[in-house]
Amino acid sequence: IAVDIREWSPTCGQYVAEILSSDNKKQLYIPEGFAHGFLTLTDSVEFLYKTTDYWHAASEQTIIWNESTLNIQWPKIDINLIINSKDAVGHSWQVAPKFK
């Protein structure tokens, strides 16, 4: 999932979703100014990032994964979700910092 968080963008608050797998060999380019998240659909996953800069922990922000305003349509799976602690306490869309 990639969400446009650029305040000035006409698509701010909209998202794109794509299933990436070893079978379909797709990649997803997420430009600067987009938040991103993922849901693994199997027990064994390798997730690789290519970035334009080094990770800067102080700049990291989290939007709650099930934010109702964004209405992200996550795949329906028949298991209990395991949500890491950082994602479980993310910001709502209204208070989440936006990219200027």
Residue pairs with C-beta under 8 A, 6 or more apart in sequence:
1 15
1 16
1 17
1 36
1 37
1 38
1 39
1 72
1 74
2 15
2 16
2 28
2 30
2 34
2 35
2 36
3 13
3 14
3 15
3 34
3 35
3 36
3 63
3 70
3 72
4 11
4 12
4 13
4 14
4 15
4 33
4 34
5 12
5 13
5 33
5 34
5 35
5 63
5 96
5 97
5 98
5 99
6 12
6 33
6 34
6 98
6 99
6 100
7 98
7 99
7 100
8 100
9 33
12 98
13 69
13 70
13 93
15 70
15 72
16 28
17 72
17 73
17 74
18 26
18 28
19 26
19 41
19 75
20 26
20 27
20 28
30 36
32 52
32 99
33 99
34 99
35 61
35 63
35 96
37 63
37 65
37 87
38 47
39 74
39 75
39 77
39 81
40 47
41 75
41 77
61 91
61 96
61 97
62 86
62 87
62 89
62 90
62 91
63 70
63 90
63 91
63 92
63 93
63 96
64 87
64 88
64 89
64 90
64 91
64 92
65 72
65 74
65 83
65 87
65 88
65 90
66 72
66 74
67 90
67 92
67 93
69 92
69 93
69 94
70 93
90 96
91 97
